[in-house]
């Protein structure tokens, strides 16, 4: 299982970024996908989740109406569109797959991509 995350960077408050997480090594369309983030000195927190077919999504309260999670199962990729970014959104963002992978029930994490919101 591998993930390649991209799209992070430095953006001014109020700006937008789109994160991508390209997956390989498992049947992507069988798994819900998650975005987490971890700010400096903070615990990792769940940001958003999308069901395997993409029909259901959920967000932590602090990003509702600003972030949108989506997926393209033909491209084995999950996205996080982030709008109206705030300094408190600064963190390393990770994608995650959870569930059964063959005979293992486990989590697989991406390597993380840094998002910095600053003027």
The 8 nearest C-alpha neighbors of each residue, nearest first, counted from 0:
[[1, 24, 23, 25, 2, 107, 22, 100],
 [0, 2, 23, 22, 24, 3, 109, 107],
 [1, 3, 22, 109, 21, 20, 4, 23],
 [4, 2, 21, 20, 109, 22, 5, 1],
 [3, 5, 20, 19, 2, 112, 21, 111],
 [4, 6, 19, 18, 7, 112, 20, 3],
 [7, 5, 18, 17, 19, 8, 16, 4],
 [6, 8, 114, 113, 112, 5, 18, 16],
 [7, 9, 114, 115, 113, 10, 6, 112],
 [8, 10, 115, 116, 114, 11, 117, 7],
 [11, 9, 116, 14, 117, 115, 8, 12],
 [10, 12, 118, 117, 116, 14, 13, 9],
 [13, 11, 85, 84, 14, 116, 117, 86],
 [12, 14, 83, 84, 11, 85, 15, 82],
 [15, 13, 12, 83, 84, 11, 10, 82],
 [16, 14, 82, 81, 84, 83, 13, 17],
 [15, 17, 81, 80, 18, 82, 6, 7],
 [18, 16, 80, 79, 6, 81, 19, 78],
 [17, 19, 6, 79, 78, 5, 7, 80],
 [20, 18, 78, 5, 4, 77, 6, 21],
 [19, 21, 4, 77, 76, 3, 2, 78],
 [22, 20, 76, 3, 2, 75, 19, 4],
 [23, 21, 2, 75, 1, 76, 20, 3],
 [22, 24, 1, 0, 25, 2, 21, 75],
 [23, 25, 0, 1, 22, 26, 27, 2],
 [26, 24, 27, 23, 0, 100, 22, 1],
 [27, 25, 28, 29, 24, 30, 23, 75],
 [26, 28, 29, 25, 75, 30, 72, 22],
 [27, 29, 51, 72, 26, 30, 52, 75],
 [30, 28, 27, 51, 26, 31, 52, 25],
 [31, 29, 51, 28, 27, 32, 96, 97],
 [30, 32, 51, 50, 49, 96, 33, 97],
 [33, 31, 96, 49, 48, 95, 30, 50],
 [32, 34, 48, 95, 94, 47, 96, 35],
 [33, 35, 94, 47, 46, 93, 95, 45],
 [36, 34, 45, 46, 93, 44, 92, 94],
 [37, 35, 92, 91, 44, 43, 90, 93],
 [36, 38, 43, 90, 91, 42, 41, 44],
 [37, 39, 90, 41, 40, 89, 91, 36],
 [38, 40, 41, 37, 90, 91, 42, 89],
 [41, 39, 38, 42, 37, 43, 90, 91],
 [42, 40, 38, 39, 37, 43, 44, 90],
 [43, 41, 37, 44, 40, 38, 39, 36],
 [42, 44, 37, 36, 41, 35, 45, 38],
 [45, 43, 35, 36, 42, 46, 37, 41],
 [44, 46, 35, 47, 34, 36, 59, 43],
 [45, 47, 35, 59, 34, 58, 44, 36],
 [48, 46, 58, 34, 57, 33, 45, 59],
 [47, 49, 33, 57, 56, 32, 34, 58],
 [50, 48, 56, 32, 31, 53, 55, 33],
 [51, 49, 31, 53, 55, 52, 54, 56],
 [50, 52, 31, 30, 28, 29, 53, 49],
 [53, 51, 50, 54, 28, 72, 29, 55],
 [54, 52, 50, 51, 55, 49, 70, 69],
 [53, 55, 52, 50, 56, 49, 51, 69],
 [56, 54, 50, 53, 49, 57, 52, 48],
 [57, 55, 49, 48, 50, 54, 58, 47],
 [56, 58, 48, 47, 49, 55, 59, 46],
 [59, 57, 47, 46, 63, 60, 62, 48],
 [58, 60, 46, 61, 62, 47, 63, 45],
 [59, 61, 63, 62, 58, 46, 64, 57],
 [60, 62, 59, 63, 58, 46, 65, 64],
 [63, 61, 65, 60, 66, 59, 64, 58],
 [62, 64, 60, 65, 58, 61, 66, 59],
 [63, 65, 66, 62, 67, 82, 61, 60],
 [66, 64, 82, 62, 63, 83, 81, 67],
 [67, 65, 81, 80, 62, 82, 64, 63],
 [68, 66, 80, 79, 69, 81, 65, 64],
 [69, 67, 79, 78, 80, 47, 49, 66],
 [70, 68, 78, 77, 67, 79, 53, 49],
 [69, 71, 77, 76, 78, 72, 53, 68],
 [70, 72, 74, 76, 73, 75, 77, 69],
 [71, 73, 75, 74, 28, 70, 76, 27],
 [72, 74, 71, 75, 76, 28, 70, 27],
 [73, 75, 76, 72, 71, 21, 70, 22],
 [76, 74, 72, 22, 73, 27, 21, 71],
 [75, 77, 21, 74, 71, 20, 70, 22],
 [76, 78, 70, 20, 69, 19, 71, 21],
 [79, 77, 19, 69, 18, 68, 70, 20],
 [78, 80, 68, 18, 17, 67, 81, 69],
 [81, 79, 17, 67, 66, 16, 68, 78],
 [80, 82, 66, 16, 15, 17, 65, 79],
 [81, 83, 15, 65, 84, 66, 14, 80],
 [84, 82, 13, 14, 65, 15, 85, 12],
 [83, 85, 13, 82, 12, 14, 15, 88],
 [84, 86, 12, 87, 88, 116, 13, 83],
 [87, 85, 116, 88, 89, 117, 12, 84],
 [86, 88, 85, 89, 116, 90, 84, 38],
 [89, 87, 86, 85, 90, 84, 116, 115],
 [90, 88, 115, 87, 114, 116, 86, 38],
 [91, 89, 38, 37, 114, 36, 113, 92],
 [90, 92, 113, 37, 112, 36, 111, 114],
 [93, 91, 36, 111, 112, 35, 90, 113],
 [94, 92, 111, 35, 109, 34, 36, 95],
 [95, 93, 34, 109, 33, 108, 35, 20],
 [96, 94, 108, 33, 107, 32, 109, 34],
 [95, 97, 32, 107, 106, 33, 31, 30],
 [98, 96, 106, 105, 95, 107, 30, 31],
 [97, 99, 104, 105, 100, 106, 30, 96],
 [100, 98, 104, 103, 101, 105, 102, 97],
 [99, 101, 103, 102, 104, 98, 25, 105],
 [100, 102, 103, 99, 104, 25, 98, 105],
 [101, 103, 100, 99, 104, 105, 98, 25],
 [104, 102, 100, 99, 101, 105, 98, 106],
 [105, 103, 99, 98, 100, 102, 106, 97],
 [104, 106, 98, 97, 103, 99, 107, 100],
 [107, 105, 97, 96, 108, 98, 95, 104],
 [106, 108, 96, 95, 97, 105, 109, 0],
 [109, 107, 95, 94, 106, 110, 96, 93],
 [108, 110, 2, 94, 93, 111, 95, 4],
 [111, 109, 108, 93, 4, 112, 2, 3],
 [112, 110, 93, 92, 109, 91, 4, 113],
 [111, 113, 92, 91, 7, 4, 5, 114],
 [114, 112, 91, 7, 90, 8, 92, 115],
 [115, 113, 7, 8, 89, 90, 91, 9],
 [114, 116, 89, 9, 8, 117, 10, 113],
 [117, 115, 86, 10, 11, 89, 12, 9],
 [116, 118, 11, 86, 12, 115, 10, 9],
 [117, 11, 12, 116, 10, 86, 9, 115]]
